[in-house]
Amino acid sequence: MTPGLAKETLSTGKRAETCPKPIRGPEVPKKDMFVFGNFLGAIASILDIVLSLYMWIIIIRAIISWVNPDPYNPIVRFLVSVTEPVLYQIRRRLPFAMGGIDFSPIIVILAIIFIKRFLVQSLAQMAMQMG
């Protein structure tokens, strides 16, 4: 018998088996968990929509780059201002340039798809399990 797991009771003189209690955080009532689950579900939905919109903005920017757009057009300026910070970071880190072909939109789209499949679905599943 392990020395730390047995106690002798005062009234009977017999040894009582005790197990160490597992360490847990504070008990959260079930009613609070479904609220947190709904919160996670809402975050997952909003993140999914934002990532989908950004992916479409990247696609439109790539298609517009095939023609010679007017740089003073407000739509073109919006697309460039929204996408260029992310695309520039990717271009800066790419070790190669293939004959003038810009692969940064493809890499960003693949990253968005990965985030949607991994992070958004994981948040949605956690929300379902809590709710």
Backbone bond lengths (Angstrom), bond angles and torsions (degrees), N, CA, C in turn:
res aa  C-N    CA-C-N  psi(-1)  N-CA   C-N-CA  omega(-1)  CA-C   N-CA-C  phi
1 M - - - 1.446 - - 1.525 107.99 -
2 T 1.293 116.64 140.28 1.456 121.83 -179.50 1.518 109.07 -75.68
3 P 1.327 118.13 133.96 1.464 120.21 -174.82 1.525 113.21 -60.33
4 G 1.314 119.52 -35.93 1.456 120.58 -175.44 1.514 113.91 -81.22
5 L 1.348 117.57 -8.35 1.450 119.63 -174.15 1.523 113.96 -101.86
6 A 1.278 119.03 -1.65 1.457 120.64 -179.24 1.518 109.08 -120.52
7 K 1.347 115.51 142.00 1.459 122.03 177.35 1.520 108.47 -128.44
8 E 1.274 115.06 152.63 1.445 119.39 175.97 1.521 107.20 -104.72
9 T 1.311 116.21 124.55 1.458 118.97 179.75 1.513 109.57 -80.13
10 L 1.321 117.10 147.15 1.465 121.84 -176.49 1.520 112.22 -74.28
11 S 1.311 118.19 -36.59 1.462 119.28 -173.59 1.525 112.53 -75.83
12 T 1.311 118.75 -40.44 1.458 119.82 -175.31 1.513 113.52 -102.82
13 G 1.298 117.80 -21.31 1.443 120.08 -177.53 1.515 112.62 79.04
14 K 1.331 117.53 1.33 1.457 121.37 179.60 1.528 109.21 -90.37
15 R 1.293 114.08 157.91 1.464 119.73 178.76 1.528 109.57 -90.14
16 A 1.312 115.85 133.02 1.468 120.56 178.59 1.525 108.22 -109.95
17 E 1.301 115.35 134.95 1.460 120.79 178.64 1.529 108.93 -77.29
18 T 1.299 116.07 132.42 1.455 120.61 174.49 1.517 108.50 -131.21
19 C 1.280 116.05 146.29 1.456 122.02 177.35 1.517 108.01 -112.76
20 P 1.302 116.77 142.37 1.463 117.26 176.79 1.519 109.69 -66.39
21 K 1.332 116.15 139.07 1.453 120.31 -179.30 1.527 109.13 -76.92
22 P 1.312 116.91 140.07 1.460 118.37 177.36 1.530 110.12 -66.20
23 I 1.303 115.39 147.14 1.460 120.30 -180.00 1.525 108.16 -81.00
24 R 1.306 115.59 123.47 1.458 121.35 179.92 1.510 108.96 -132.35
25 G 1.311 113.62 162.58 1.451 119.36 173.63 1.517 109.31 -79.02
26 P 1.297 117.27 -175.05 1.465 119.51 178.91 1.523 110.40 -64.94
27 E 1.310 114.94 143.86 1.457 120.29 178.92 1.523 109.52 -69.97
28 V 1.334 115.88 127.62 1.457 121.16 179.52 1.523 107.23 -105.53
29 P 1.310 117.76 126.44 1.462 119.02 178.78 1.522 111.57 -60.86
30 K 1.327 115.43 150.98 1.466 121.12 -177.78 1.513 111.53 -60.24
31 K 1.337 117.81 -32.93 1.461 119.82 -177.82 1.523 111.40 -66.52
32 D 1.336 118.29 -29.70 1.455 120.75 177.53 1.518 111.60 -76.71
33 M 1.317 117.89 -26.36 1.457 121.08 -178.85 1.524 111.49 -70.03
34 F 1.331 118.16 -36.71 1.452 117.74 -179.76 1.523 110.93 -70.77
35 V 1.336 117.35 -28.05 1.465 120.26 175.50 1.528 109.51 -66.95
36 F 1.329 116.61 -44.60 1.456 120.55 177.23 1.523 110.99 -65.28
37 G 1.333 117.24 -36.59 1.460 121.10 176.21 1.513 111.64 -63.38
38 N 1.339 116.95 -42.19 1.468 120.02 176.40 1.523 111.12 -64.35
39 F 1.327 116.61 -37.95 1.462 121.02 177.94 1.524 110.71 -62.50
40 L 1.338 117.12 -45.53 1.464 120.90 177.49 1.525 111.34 -63.73
41 G 1.323 116.94 -38.42 1.459 120.32 177.66 1.521 111.75 -63.82
42 A 1.328 116.54 -40.21 1.462 120.51 178.07 1.525 111.06 -66.10
43 I 1.328 116.97 -41.87 1.463 120.11 177.69 1.527 110.28 -62.83
44 A 1.324 117.06 -41.80 1.467 120.48 179.08 1.526 110.72 -62.77
45 S 1.327 117.65 -41.88 1.469 120.61 179.89 1.526 111.48 -65.75
46 I 1.311 116.56 -45.53 1.466 120.13 -179.64 1.532 110.40 -64.56
47 L 1.327 116.78 -42.87 1.455 120.29 178.83 1.526 111.43 -62.74
48 D 1.323 116.67 -38.38 1.462 121.23 177.90 1.529 110.62 -63.11
49 I 1.314 117.41 -44.43 1.463 121.20 -179.75 1.526 111.01 -65.93
50 V 1.337 117.10 -44.82 1.469 120.89 -179.08 1.527 110.64 -63.06
51 L 1.325 116.85 -43.13 1.461 119.69 179.31 1.525 111.79 -66.20
52 S 1.328 117.29 -37.96 1.468 120.15 177.30 1.523 111.12 -64.86
53 L 1.326 116.89 -43.96 1.465 119.97 177.88 1.523 111.26 -62.00
54 Y 1.314 117.09 -43.37 1.461 119.71 -179.66 1.522 111.16 -65.64
55 M 1.324 117.27 -36.29 1.458 119.91 177.21 1.523 110.61 -63.10
56 W 1.336 117.45 -41.71 1.460 120.12 178.25 1.528 111.61 -67.59
57 I 1.323 116.89 -34.99 1.469 119.64 176.44 1.528 110.20 -64.78
58 I 1.321 117.54 -39.71 1.473 121.33 176.86 1.527 109.98 -63.32
59 I 1.327 117.33 -43.46 1.466 121.05 -179.74 1.526 110.27 -63.08
60 I 1.324 117.48 -45.07 1.466 120.92 179.55 1.524 110.02 -63.48
61 R 1.323 117.08 -40.81 1.467 120.44 178.19 1.521 110.65 -61.59
62 A 1.319 117.92 -41.15 1.466 121.27 179.75 1.529 110.79 -65.90
63 I 1.322 116.91 -41.24 1.473 120.03 179.71 1.526 110.37 -66.85
64 I 1.320 116.99 -41.98 1.468 120.25 179.51 1.531 110.78 -65.32
65 S 1.326 118.09 -30.01 1.464 119.99 -179.46 1.525 112.27 -69.22
66 W 1.325 118.79 -14.82 1.459 121.14 178.55 1.531 112.15 -73.79
67 V 1.328 116.15 -24.83 1.461 120.63 177.04 1.524 107.78 -105.44
68 N 1.296 117.64 177.03 1.454 120.64 179.40 1.525 108.76 -97.90
69 P 1.362 117.67 87.87 1.463 119.14 -176.35 1.528 111.58 -75.73
70 D 1.307 114.88 154.48 1.458 120.90 175.94 1.524 108.24 -71.99
71 P 1.329 118.55 118.01 1.476 119.56 -176.91 1.524 113.30 -68.46
72 Y 1.322 118.03 -12.25 1.462 120.50 179.60 1.533 112.78 -96.76
73 N 1.322 116.27 -1.43 1.457 120.56 176.51 1.531 108.07 -67.67
74 P 1.350 118.06 131.89 1.476 119.80 -177.65 1.528 113.54 -61.35
75 I 1.312 117.53 -33.89 1.471 119.63 179.43 1.525 110.22 -68.16
76 V 1.323 116.33 -44.07 1.459 120.60 178.99 1.529 109.97 -64.69
77 R 1.309 116.76 -41.64 1.468 119.85 178.90 1.527 110.89 -63.25
78 F 1.340 117.09 -39.62 1.460 120.58 177.40 1.525 110.80 -63.21
79 L 1.344 116.67 -47.32 1.465 120.24 -178.87 1.528 111.41 -61.15
80 V 1.323 116.27 -42.38 1.462 119.93 -179.93 1.526 110.54 -67.63
81 S 1.328 117.33 -43.02 1.470 119.27 -177.61 1.529 112.49 -67.84
82 V 1.313 117.49 -28.46 1.470 120.55 -179.25 1.526 111.58 -83.02
83 T 1.328 117.02 -35.65 1.464 119.88 -173.49 1.523 114.56 -97.39
84 E 1.309 117.70 -26.77 1.463 119.90 -172.71 1.530 114.37 -62.11
85 P 1.345 121.30 -38.68 1.475 118.09 178.37 1.526 113.43 -58.24
86 V 1.321 117.49 -40.67 1.467 120.37 -179.62 1.523 110.36 -74.80
87 L 1.324 116.74 -45.68 1.469 120.14 -178.65 1.534 111.19 -64.02
88 Y 1.310 117.64 -36.69 1.461 120.75 178.90 1.525 111.22 -63.17
89 Q 1.326 116.93 -41.26 1.473 120.20 178.98 1.527 110.92 -62.45
90 I 1.326 116.62 -38.53 1.469 120.64 179.12 1.529 109.51 -69.82
91 R 1.330 117.63 -45.95 1.468 121.36 179.77 1.526 111.37 -59.74
92 R 1.298 116.30 -38.25 1.454 120.72 -179.21 1.519 111.44 -65.65
93 R 1.318 117.58 -31.41 1.465 121.54 -176.38 1.528 113.54 -94.27
94 L 1.334 118.20 -11.39 1.463 119.91 179.01 1.525 109.51 -70.07
95 P 1.325 117.49 130.62 1.460 119.36 -176.94 1.530 113.90 -81.81
96 F 1.317 118.21 -3.84 1.456 119.58 -174.60 1.528 110.43 -142.60
97 A 1.308 114.18 160.67 1.463 121.73 173.08 1.515 106.68 -131.87
98 M 1.311 117.01 121.02 1.453 122.22 -175.09 1.519 110.92 -98.72
99 G 1.285 117.87 85.43 1.452 121.84 171.96 1.517 114.55 56.41
100 G 1.300 118.16 36.30 1.457 120.86 178.15 1.517 114.56 84.84
101 I 1.320 118.71 3.33 1.461 121.51 178.48 1.528 108.38 -86.38
102 D 1.310 115.69 128.10 1.459 121.43 -178.98 1.531 109.00 -93.67
103 F 1.326 116.24 112.12 1.466 121.31 -179.47 1.523 112.64 -91.41
104 S 1.311 117.98 -3.28 1.462 119.74 -176.05 1.531 113.31 -61.95
105 P 1.356 121.25 -38.79 1.470 117.88 176.39 1.526 113.28 -62.67
106 I 1.325 116.78 -35.77 1.464 119.88 179.16 1.525 110.31 -65.80
107 I 1.316 116.64 -41.90 1.466 120.41 179.88 1.526 110.71 -65.79
108 V 1.326 116.95 -40.87 1.467 120.04 178.75 1.531 110.34 -65.45
109 I 1.320 117.34 -41.38 1.472 120.36 179.04 1.527 110.38 -63.83
110 L 1.327 117.33 -42.12 1.471 120.04 177.03 1.525 111.58 -63.45
111 A 1.325 116.72 -38.38 1.470 120.02 177.62 1.527 110.47 -65.87
112 I 1.317 117.16 -39.92 1.475 120.40 178.36 1.526 110.09 -63.90
113 I 1.323 116.64 -43.14 1.471 119.99 178.88 1.525 110.15 -62.24
114 F 1.328 117.35 -42.21 1.465 120.22 178.31 1.523 111.08 -62.00
115 I 1.329 116.87 -45.09 1.467 120.46 -179.69 1.527 110.40 -63.20
116 K 1.326 116.59 -40.56 1.463 118.87 179.10 1.520 111.59 -65.77
117 R 1.321 116.95 -40.63 1.470 119.87 -178.28 1.527 111.89 -73.15
118 F 1.307 117.21 -36.23 1.464 119.94 -175.43 1.524 111.70 -91.40
119 L 1.314 117.51 -63.14 1.460 121.32 -171.55 1.521 112.59 -72.01
120 V 1.325 117.22 -48.65 1.465 120.18 -176.31 1.530 110.21 -65.80
121 Q 1.313 117.24 -44.38 1.467 119.04 -179.90 1.529 111.54 -68.25
122 S 1.328 117.79 -34.15 1.466 120.05 177.31 1.529 110.36 -66.08
123 L 1.344 116.50 -42.79 1.469 119.33 176.95 1.530 111.27 -62.79
124 A 1.318 116.50 -41.42 1.467 120.18 179.89 1.526 111.39 -65.07
125 Q 1.319 117.54 -39.76 1.472 120.32 178.71 1.530 111.07 -68.48
126 M 1.327 117.09 -39.41 1.473 119.02 176.57 1.516 109.95 -63.12
127 A 1.327 117.34 -39.04 1.463 120.83 179.10 1.520 110.55 -64.75
128 M 1.318 117.20 -40.01 1.468 120.61 179.38 1.529 111.23 -65.44
129 Q 1.310 117.48 -38.59 1.453 120.95 -179.30 1.518 112.86 -71.11
130 M 1.325 116.68 -29.30 1.465 120.31 179.44 1.513 112.83 -83.30
131 G 1.310 116.28 -24.59 1.472 119.51 -173.82 1.452 114.50 -92.49
